């Protein structure tokens, strides 16, 4: 970390903290990131297509037909994608929304798109998704946008079909998630306290730290 350079934390960064405090500390304090394995770019492609589709309806009173009638709101227009919260001279927090709705009371509703490999209608949401909407709600309010007290996850799930020649069926499922800005703030300041301290112990199940420790021991035994 460069001296006097502001640290901008994000939702994905706090996710790393939840998985392993040492990896989180190394990432923000020393610029040492977890190795990125082979990942599918298909979700990114889905994300771009969905965002382009939503943009076609921006500025109109009705929501896109895929979700029209499922929530009483309209798309924010113009849409502000990125938000920043300046904590102090050393730390900040930022986020990038997929979408944002505004209801009839002019309250803002953060939205995140999710592609799912299993039916989202039959399972509880991940804690990471809850944290993400908490943090987006927090960022909206810190930027003087009053929120509705909840966020929306919009899941896109490829359904089964015996007639794919007529198109690929897609389940579109909206899930309302109550949000808590105090919880988001506590997570952010927990992260700051961790970064202000000495390098923490790794999580017991961290595959990266576990691999490093094994390699270290092996090399020490060889030498």
N, C-alpha and C positions, 0 to 999 in steps of 0.2 A: 504493500500500500504506500503510495506516495505521501510524503509529509504534507499536511494541510489540504489534502484532496478530500472533498466531501464524499461520503459513502451513501449511495442511493440503494436502499434495500427494496425488494419487491416480493410479491406473493410467492414466486418460485423459489426465491432465496429463503423465505421463512419455511417453506416446505422442506428444504434441505436441513434447516435447524431442527425440525421435528424428527427427521430421520437420523441425523447424526450431528451433534453440536460441534464436534471437532472439524468435520468437513465444512460446516457453515463458517466457523471462525477462520479457517484457512482460506476459504473463498473470498471473504470480504477483507480480511486483515492482510493476507499475503498474496492474493491473486492466484491461488492454487485451486483449480477446479476439478471436480470429479470427472474422470474420463467419460466421454460420450460413446456409448456402444452403437451398434447398428439399430436404427430406428426407422419405422415406416413414415413416409412423407404423405401418406394418404389422408390422415386427419388434417394436415395443413391445406391440402387441396380442397377438401370438403369445406374447411373454414373460409377460404377465399370465395368459393362458389356461393356459399350461404350469405356472406357479407355483401357480395355484389347483387344478389337477389333482393336483399332487404333494402339496399340503397335505391333500387328502382321505385320504391314506394315512399321514400323520404319526402316530407313536405305534404303528404296527403293525409286526410283525416282517418282513413282506414288502414289497418295493418295488412301486411302481405296475406294473401289467401291461405297460405299454409297454416297460419295461426289466427286468422281473423275469427272473432267470436270466442276465442279461448281466454282473452284478457281484455278488459276495457281500458284501452290506452292508445297512444299514438307514438310514432317514432320521434325521438328528439331530432329537431332540425333547426340549425345545422348540428351535426353530431360531433361532440367532443370525445375523442378517443382516449387521450392520455391525460392523467391527473397527477399532480405533484403535491406533496405535503412536506414543507420545510420544517424540520423539527428544531434544529439549531445549526450552528456553523459547521458542525461535523457530520451530522446525519440527516437523511431525508428518506421519504418513502414514496414510491410511485407505482402506478398501475395503468394497465391498458385494457379498456373495456371492449368487449365484442359488440355490444349494442346497449342502448339505453331507451327506456320508454318513459313517457310522461302521462300520468293519469288525469282525470277530469278536474282534480283538485290542484293541478300543477305540481304534483309531487313526483320525484324522480325514482325510477326503478332500474337498478343495474341488471344487465342481462349477460349471461355467458352461454355460448354454444358448446355442446358436447356431442361428439360422435361416440356411439356405444356399440360394442360387439355382442352384448347381451341385452335382453329386453329391459329397459329402464323402468318400466311400469311395475316391475315385480321385485324391486330391491330398494334398500335405503341408500341415500346419497353418501358419498365418501366425505370424511371429515374435512379433507382438503377443499372440497367444493364449498362447504359451509364457510370455511375460513376465507376463501376467495371472495364470496359475496359479502361477508362481514367487512372485509378490507375495502372493497369497492364502495360500499355504502359509506364507510368512514371517509374515504377520499372525496366522495361527492359532497358530503356535509362540510368537510374542511375547506371546500371550494365554494361554499355558500349556496349549495343546491339542496333544498329540503327534500328528504326522501320519504317514501311510503312505509318504511320499516320492514321491507322485505325485498328480496331479489328473485330473479327467475332464472332457472336452468332450462334451456331448450335442447332436448335430446333428439338426435337424429339416428334412427336405428333401422338398418336394412332388414326388411321382413321376408318371410318365406313366401315363395310363389312357385306354381307349376307353369306359369305363363310369362317367363322373363322376356320373351320376344315382344311383349306389349309394353315393356318398361320395367324398371327396377322399383319394386314397392318400398316405400320408406315410411316408417312410423315416426310421427313428430309428436313428442310428448313434452308438455310444459309442466314444470314442478315449481311451485311457490315455496320459497325458503325464507322464514323469518330471520332477520339479521340483527346483530348486536354490535354496535360501534365501540362500546366499552371493551368488549372481548377483543376486538381488533387492536385497539390502542394498547391493551395489556400485552398482547403478543409482540407488538412492535417494540415496546420498551423492555420486554424480556430479552429480545434480540440485542438491543443496545447494551444492556447490562452484561450479556454474554460476551459481546465484542470488546467491551471495556476491560474485561478480565484477562487473565493468562489463558493460554491455550487449554481448552477443556479435554476431559477424557472422551474417547470415542464411544459411540453407542455399541453395545455388546454385539449387536447383529449387523453392524455396518460392513458390507462386503469389501469396500475400498480400504478401510482402515485394517480390516482383518487380513487382506491380501498383503498390505504393506508390512504389517508386523511379521507375517510368516516369511516374507522375502528377507526382511531385516535379520531375523533370527538365523535363517539359512546362510546368508552371506557372512554373518559373524562366526558361525560354526566352521565355515569353509576357511576363513582367514585365520 
